[in-house]
Amino acid sequence: MYSLKDLFKIGNGPSSSHTMGPLKAAEMYKQKHPEAKQFKVTLYGSLAATGKGHMTDVAITNALAPCETQIIWKPDVVLPFHPNGMTFEVSDGRSSSSPWTIFSIGGGALANEEMQVGDKAIYNKTTMKDILAYCETTGKTFWEYVFEVEGEEEITTYLLDVWHTMEEAINRGLDAEGLLPGGLGLQRKAPMYVVKSKGYHGSMKSRALIYAYALACSEENASGGKIVTAPTCGSCGVLPSVLFHMKISHQCSDAKIIRALATAGLIGNIVKFNASISGAEVGCQGEVGVACAMAAGAAAQLFGGSPQQIEYAAEMGLEHHLGLTCDPICGLVQIPCIERNAFAAARALDSCSFAMLSDGKHRISFDKVVRTMKQTGKDLPSLYKETSLGGLAINDGDN
């Protein structure tokens, strides 16, 4: 598995796979061909199907500017390696040369048949079973394993930057008002939810604030604001909102939040390595479902959970999102994406509560749910994997 730096990426929304990945690929290709005056970029599969709603073309043309760039859309052509394929070429207007095909595999990461663009693999334990065995043998927990592998000072410094970026996104979202871009006429809701939370007490107040924090971060993402992939842009509101709530409502220090982030990152890394976090490959279960698992595990740690209870919380967070489709209306990361972040944040805390009331023993392992999620994703028709050709994307009328 790769470093958590490859999972938690800081950048601008609305999509890690459709915006951040293509932007990164375009920058790399331009560096290889500094003499080029024109480019041709062909987008395939999901990138072509929902690229306009995700601003894929805008990200690519901005990265290749001031050179002229021709974008070709081929939504009906799905390359074997991954649904998010793109081919870059140097063009003179009549012919093209130097083709490079690369795939945006989720979370802003790039790969093709020959290579993966990212840090070298550094984790020798790649399943929850092996990590739990490590915890049992050493007496340590998940975040200590992360610090051991990545170096405490280095990863702490990076995760502190990640946490501050998450906090800033929530705070900006709580202050912002007005319509979200894209044409759906969707108003920001986060500020209103904070105001309404003041009229409630107890669990209802807590729930309203959780919703508000998740909405704030997700609405910032939908507006192209600066966020953190956790594990993707489309699911970026779940983990930050839970951690923000724990800091505000339970007085958790930044040091404890950083350790919880390390735990959450390890959980997300296991899924990314053994299955997928790409909505175009496995549906929204790989985005919001994984985010819920990460947040549930992080919360369980902050509440003093054992490694077994943390694993159980993460397992439930993912298990109860199995089969979740990715069918965004108009290809925008807004409906149903934004509300899903809010509900998944609440479900993460429910999973945490359930696990903390138990002794951590349960029948279905996290690793088994990861394998099931991967197979479920393969079985889902492409209509429900970020193509906007089925589900809510084509049934969004008044009736």
C-alpha positions as CSV (number, residue, x, y, z in Angstrom):
1,M,0.0,0.0,0.0
2,Y,1.1,3.5,-0.7
3,S,1.6,6.4,1.8
4,L,-1.4,8.2,3.3
5,K,-0.2,11.2,1.3
6,D,-1.4,9.4,-1.8
7,L,-4.8,8.9,-0.2
8,F,-5.4,12.3,1.5
9,K,-4.8,14.8,-1.4
10,I,-5.3,18.5,-1.0
11,G,-6.8,20.1,-4.1
12,N,-9.9,21.7,-5.6
13,G,-13.2,19.9,-6.3
14,P,-15.6,18.9,-7.5
15,S,-14.2,15.4,-8.4
16,S,-10.9,13.6,-7.6
17,S,-11.3,11.2,-10.4
18,H,-12.8,13.6,-13.0
19,T,-11.1,16.8,-12.1
20,M,-8.0,16.3,-10.0
21,G,-6.7,13.2,-11.8
22,P,-7.1,14.6,-15.3
23,L,-5.6,17.9,-14.2
24,K,-2.6,16.1,-12.9
25,A,-2.3,14.0,-16.0
26,A,-2.5,17.1,-18.2
27,E,0.3,18.8,-16.2
28,M,2.5,15.7,-16.6
29,Y,1.9,15.5,-20.3
30,K,2.7,19.1,-20.8
31,Q,6.0,18.8,-19.0
32,K,6.9,16.0,-21.3
33,H,6.1,18.1,-24.4
34,P,7.1,21.7,-23.6
35,E,7.5,22.5,-27.3
36,A,3.9,21.6,-28.2
37,K,1.5,24.3,-29.4
38,Q,-1.6,22.2,-29.7
39,F,-3.0,19.2,-27.9
40,K,-5.7,16.7,-28.5
41,V,-7.3,14.9,-25.6
42,T,-9.7,12.0,-26.0
43,L,-11.9,11.1,-23.0
44,Y,-13.4,7.7,-22.7
45,G,-16.2,6.0,-20.6
46,S,-17.2,7.7,-17.4
47,L,-14.8,10.6,-18.0
48,A,-16.6,11.4,-21.2
49,A,-20.1,10.6,-19.9
50,T,-20.0,13.0,-16.9
51,G,-16.9,15.0,-17.7
52,K,-18.7,18.2,-18.5
53,G,-20.7,18.2,-15.2
54,H,-17.4,17.4,-13.3
55,M,-15.5,20.1,-15.2
56,T,-13.0,17.6,-16.6
57,D,-12.6,19.6,-19.8
58,V,-12.0,22.9,-17.9
59,A,-9.4,21.2,-15.7
60,I,-7.5,19.8,-18.7
61,T,-7.6,23.0,-20.9
62,N,-6.5,25.1,-17.9
63,A,-3.6,22.8,-17.3
64,L,-2.5,22.8,-20.9
65,A,-3.0,26.6,-21.4
66,P,-2.0,28.7,-23.3
67,C,-1.8,25.9,-25.8
68,E,-4.9,25.2,-27.9
69,T,-6.6,22.0,-26.8
70,Q,-9.2,19.9,-28.6
71,I,-11.3,17.7,-26.4
72,I,-12.9,14.6,-27.9
73,W,-15.7,12.8,-26.0
74,K,-16.2,9.1,-26.4
75,P,-18.6,8.0,-23.6
76,D,-19.5,4.7,-25.4
77,V,-15.9,3.5,-25.5
78,V,-14.7,2.0,-22.3
79,L,-11.1,0.9,-22.3
80,P,-10.3,-2.4,-20.5
81,F,-8.0,-1.1,-17.7
82,H,-10.5,1.3,-16.1
83,P,-13.7,3.3,-17.0
84,N,-11.9,6.6,-16.6
85,G,-9.5,6.5,-19.6
86,M,-8.0,9.4,-21.5
87,T,-5.4,9.7,-24.3
88,F,-3.2,12.8,-24.7
89,E,-1.6,13.6,-28.0
90,V,0.4,16.4,-29.5
91,S,-1.5,17.9,-32.4
92,D,-0.7,20.2,-35.3
93,G,-4.3,20.6,-36.4
94,R,-4.1,17.9,-39.1
95,S,-2.3,15.0,-37.4
96,S,-1.3,13.9,-33.9
97,S,1.7,12.2,-32.3
98,S,3.1,10.9,-29.0
99,P,-0.1,9.3,-27.7
100,W,-0.2,8.6,-23.9
101,T,-3.1,6.8,-22.4
102,I,-3.6,7.1,-18.7
103,F,-6.4,6.3,-16.3
104,S,-7.8,8.3,-13.3
105,I,-8.5,5.4,-10.9
106,G,-10.0,7.4,-8.0
107,G,-8.9,9.8,-5.3
108,G,-6.8,11.7,-7.8
109,A,-4.5,8.8,-8.5
110,L,-3.3,7.8,-12.0
111,A,-2.3,4.5,-13.4
112,N,-2.0,2.5,-16.6
113,E,-0.8,-1.0,-17.6
114,E,2.8,-0.1,-17.1
115,M,2.8,2.1,-14.0
116,Q,1.0,3.8,-11.2
117,V,1.7,7.5,-10.7
118,G,2.3,7.9,-7.0
119,D,4.7,7.1,-4.2
120,K,6.3,3.7,-3.9
121,A,4.5,1.0,-1.8
122,I,5.6,1.3,1.9
123,Y,3.1,-0.8,3.8
124,N,3.9,-4.5,4.0
125,K,0.6,-5.3,5.8
126,T,-2.3,-4.8,3.3
127,T,-5.3,-6.5,5.0
128,M,-7.2,-5.7,8.2
129,K,-6.5,-9.3,9.4
130,D,-2.8,-8.7,9.2
131,I,-2.9,-5.3,10.9
132,L,-5.1,-6.6,13.7
133,A,-2.6,-9.4,14.2
134,Y,0.1,-6.8,14.4
135,C,-1.9,-4.9,17.1
136,E,-2.5,-8.1,19.0
137,T,1.2,-9.0,19.0
138,T,2.7,-5.6,19.7
139,G,-0.1,-4.1,21.9
140,K,-0.1,-1.1,19.5
141,T,-3.1,0.3,17.6
142,F,-3.7,1.5,14.0
143,W,-2.2,5.0,14.2
144,E,0.9,3.7,15.8
145,Y,1.4,1.3,12.9
146,V,1.0,4.3,10.5
147,F,3.6,6.3,12.5
148,E,6.0,3.4,12.5
149,V,5.8,2.9,8.7
150,E,5.7,6.5,7.6
151,G,7.7,8.2,10.3
152,E,5.9,10.0,13.1
153,E,7.3,13.5,12.5
154,E,6.8,13.5,8.7
155,I,3.3,12.0,8.6
156,T,2.1,14.1,11.6
157,T,3.2,17.3,9.8
158,Y,1.3,16.2,6.7
159,L,-1.8,15.2,8.5
160,L,-1.9,18.4,10.4
161,D,-2.0,20.3,7.0
162,V,-4.7,17.9,5.9
163,W,-6.7,18.6,9.1
164,H,-6.4,22.4,8.8
165,T,-7.5,22.2,5.2
166,M,-10.6,20.2,6.3
167,E,-11.4,22.6,9.0
168,E,-11.0,25.6,6.7
169,A,-13.4,24.0,4.1
170,I,-16.0,23.5,6.8
171,N,-15.7,27.0,8.1
172,R,-15.9,28.5,4.6
173,G,-18.9,26.4,3.9
174,L,-20.7,27.4,7.0
175,D,-20.3,31.1,6.1
176,A,-21.1,30.8,2.3
177,E,-24.6,31.3,1.0
178,G,-26.3,31.3,-2.4
179,L,-26.6,29.0,-5.4
180,L,-24.2,26.2,-6.2
181,P,-22.8,26.4,-9.7
182,G,-23.9,24.0,-12.4
183,G,-27.5,24.9,-13.3
184,L,-29.5,22.7,-10.9
185,G,-30.6,25.7,-8.9
186,L,-29.4,24.0,-5.7
187,Q,-29.1,26.4,-2.7
188,R,-26.4,25.9,0.0
189,K,-28.0,24.5,3.1
190,A,-25.1,24.3,5.7
191,P,-25.6,27.9,7.1
192,M,-29.3,27.3,7.6
193,Y,-28.8,24.0,9.3
194,V,-26.5,25.6,11.9
195,V,-29.0,28.3,12.6
196,K,-31.8,25.8,13.0
197,S,-29.6,23.6,15.3
198,K,-29.7,26.4,17.9
199,G,-33.5,25.7,18.4
200,Y,-32.8,22.1,19.4
201,H,-31.3,20.3,22.3
202,G,-29.6,16.9,22.9
203,S,-29.3,14.4,20.1
204,M,-31.3,16.4,17.7
205,K,-29.0,19.4,18.1
206,S,-26.0,17.1,17.7
207,R,-27.4,15.5,14.5
208,A,-28.2,18.9,13.0
209,L,-24.6,20.1,13.5
210,I,-23.2,16.9,12.0
211,Y,-25.4,17.5,8.9
212,A,-24.3,21.1,8.8
213,Y,-20.6,20.3,8.9
214,A,-20.9,17.6,6.2
215,L,-23.0,19.8,4.0
216,A,-20.6,22.7,4.4
217,C,-17.6,20.6,3.2
218,S,-19.5,19.0,0.4
219,E,-20.9,22.3,-0.8
220,E,-17.4,23.7,-0.9
221,N,-16.4,20.8,-3.0
222,A,-19.3,21.3,-5.4
223,S,-18.2,24.9,-5.8
224,G,-14.7,23.9,-6.8
225,G,-13.3,24.9,-3.4
226,K,-10.1,23.6,-1.7
227,I,-10.8,20.3,0.0
228,V,-9.1,17.0,0.9
229,T,-9.9,13.7,-0.8
230,A,-11.2,11.5,2.0
231,P,-11.0,9.2,0.2
232,T,-12.4,11.2,-2.8
233,C,-13.8,14.6,-3.5
234,G,-17.3,13.3,-3.9
235,S,-17.1,11.9,-0.3
236,C,-15.0,14.6,1.1
237,G,-17.6,15.8,3.7
238,V,-18.0,12.6,5.8
239,L,-14.7,12.2,7.7
240,P,-14.0,16.0,8.2
241,S,-17.5,16.5,9.6
242,V,-17.2,13.7,12.1
243,L,-13.7,14.9,13.3
244,F,-14.9,18.5,13.4
245,H,-17.9,17.4,15.6
246,M,-15.6,15.4,17.9
247,K,-13.3,18.4,18.3
248,I,-16.1,20.9,19.0
249,S,-18.5,18.7,21.0
250,H,-16.1,16.4,22.8
251,Q,-13.1,18.7,23.1
252,C,-10.8,16.4,21.2
253,S,-7.3,17.9,20.8
254,D,-5.6,18.3,17.4
255,A,-3.1,15.7,18.4
256,K,-5.9,13.1,18.9
257,I,-7.5,14.2,15.7
258,I,-4.3,13.6,13.8
259,R,-4.1,10.0,15.3
260,A,-7.7,9.4,14.2
261,L,-6.9,10.7,10.7
262,A,-4.0,8.2,10.6
263,T,-6.4,5.4,11.5
264,A,-9.0,6.6,9.0
265,G,-6.3,6.7,6.3
266,L,-5.2,3.2,7.0
267,I,-8.8,1.9,6.7
268,G,-9.2,3.8,3.4
269,N,-5.8,2.5,2.2
270,I,-6.9,-1.1,2.8
271,V,-9.9,-0.6,0.6
272,K,-8.1,1.3,-2.1
273,F,-5.4,-1.4,-2.3
274,N,-7.7,-4.5,-2.2
275,A,-10.7,-3.1,-4.1
276,S,-11.4,0.5,-5.3
277,I,-12.5,3.9,-4.2
278,S,-13.6,4.9,-7.7
279,G,-17.3,5.6,-8.3
280,A,-16.8,4.9,-12.0
281,E,-15.4,1.4,-11.1
282,V,-17.5,0.2,-8.2
283,G,-20.3,2.8,-7.6
284,C,-20.7,5.2,-4.7
285,Q,-20.2,2.4,-2.2
286,G,-16.5,2.9,-3.0
287,E,-16.7,6.6,-2.2
288,V,-19.3,7.4,0.4
289,G,-19.3,3.9,1.8
290,V,-15.5,3.9,2.3
291,A,-15.7,7.4,3.7
292,C,-18.2,6.2,6.2
293,A,-16.0,3.3,7.2
294,M,-13.0,5.7,7.7
295,A,-15.1,8.1,9.8
296,A,-16.6,5.3,11.9
297,G,-13.2,3.9,12.7
298,A,-11.8,7.3,13.5
299,A,-14.7,8.1,15.8
300,A,-14.3,4.7,17.6
301,Q,-10.7,5.4,18.3
302,L,-11.5,8.9,19.7
303,F,-14.0,7.3,22.0
304,G,-11.3,4.9,23.3
305,G,-12.2,1.8,21.2
306,S,-10.0,-1.2,21.0
307,P,-8.6,-2.3,17.6
308,Q,-11.3,-4.8,17.4
309,Q,-14.0,-2.2,18.1
310,I,-12.4,0.1,15.6
311,E,-12.5,-2.6,13.0
312,Y,-16.1,-3.4,13.8
313,A,-17.1,0.2,13.4
314,A,-15.4,0.4,10.0
315,E,-16.9,-2.9,8.9
316,M,-20.4,-1.7,9.6
317,G,-19.8,1.7,7.9
318,L,-18.9,-0.1,4.7
319,E,-21.2,-3.1,4.9
320,H,-24.3,-0.9,5.2
321,H,-23.4,1.0,2.0
322,L,-22.9,-2.1,-0.1
323,G,-24.5,-1.7,-3.5
324,L,-24.8,2.0,-3.4
325,T,-25.0,3.3,-6.9
326,C,-23.3,6.4,-8.4
327,D,-25.9,8.2,-10.5
328,P,-25.3,11.9,-10.2
329,I,-27.9,14.2,-11.8
330,C,-26.4,16.1,-14.8
331,G,-23.0,14.6,-13.9
332,L,-22.7,17.1,-11.1
333,V,-21.3,16.3,-7.7
334,Q,-24.4,17.6,-6.0
335,I,-27.5,15.4,-6.2
336,P,-27.5,12.9,-4.5
337,C,-23.9,13.3,-3.5
338,I,-24.1,16.2,-1.0
339,E,-26.9,14.7,1.1
340,R,-25.2,11.3,1.0
341,N,-22.2,12.8,2.8
342,A,-24.4,14.2,5.5
343,F,-26.3,10.9,6.0
344,A,-23.0,8.9,5.9
345,A,-21.5,11.1,8.6
346,A,-24.4,10.3,10.9
347,R,-24.2,6.6,10.0
348,A,-20.5,6.6,10.9
349,L,-21.3,7.8,14.4
350,D,-24.1,5.2,14.6
351,S,-21.6,2.5,13.5
352,C,-19.2,3.8,16.1
353,S,-21.8,3.7,18.9
354,F,-22.9,0.2,18.0
355,A,-19.3,-1.1,18.0
356,M,-18.5,0.6,21.3
357,L,-21.4,-1.1,23.0
358,S,-20.0,-4.4,21.8
359,D,-16.9,-6.3,22.8
360,G,-15.7,-6.0,19.2
361,K,-16.5,-9.6,18.2
362,H,-18.7,-10.0,15.1
363,R,-19.3,-12.5,12.3
364,I,-18.4,-10.6,9.1
365,S,-14.8,-9.2,8.9
366,F,-13.8,-5.9,7.3
367,D,-11.7,-7.8,4.8
368,K,-14.7,-9.8,3.7
369,V,-16.8,-6.7,3.2
370,V,-14.1,-5.2,1.1
371,R,-14.0,-8.2,-1.1
372,T,-17.8,-8.2,-1.3
373,M,-17.8,-4.5,-2.2
374,K,-15.3,-5.1,-5.0
375,Q,-17.4,-8.0,-6.5
376,T,-20.6,-6.0,-6.1
377,G,-19.0,-3.1,-8.0
378,K,-18.1,-5.5,-10.8
379,D,-21.7,-6.8,-10.9
380,L,-23.3,-3.3,-11.0
381,P,-24.3,-2.3,-14.6
382,S,-22.3,0.6,-16.0
383,L,-25.5,2.7,-15.8
384,Y,-25.0,3.0,-12.1
385,K,-21.3,3.8,-12.1
386,E,-20.8,7.5,-12.7
387,T,-22.1,7.6,-16.2
388,S,-25.4,9.4,-15.4
389,L,-27.2,7.0,-17.7
390,G,-29.4,5.4,-15.1
391,G,-31.1,5.7,-11.7
392,L,-31.6,9.2,-10.3
393,A,-29.8,10.8,-13.2
394,I,-32.6,9.9,-15.6
395,N,-35.5,9.9,-13.0
396,D,-35.2,13.4,-11.6
397,G,-38.5,14.8,-12.7
398,D,-41.4,16.0,-10.5
399,N,-43.1,12.6,-10.6
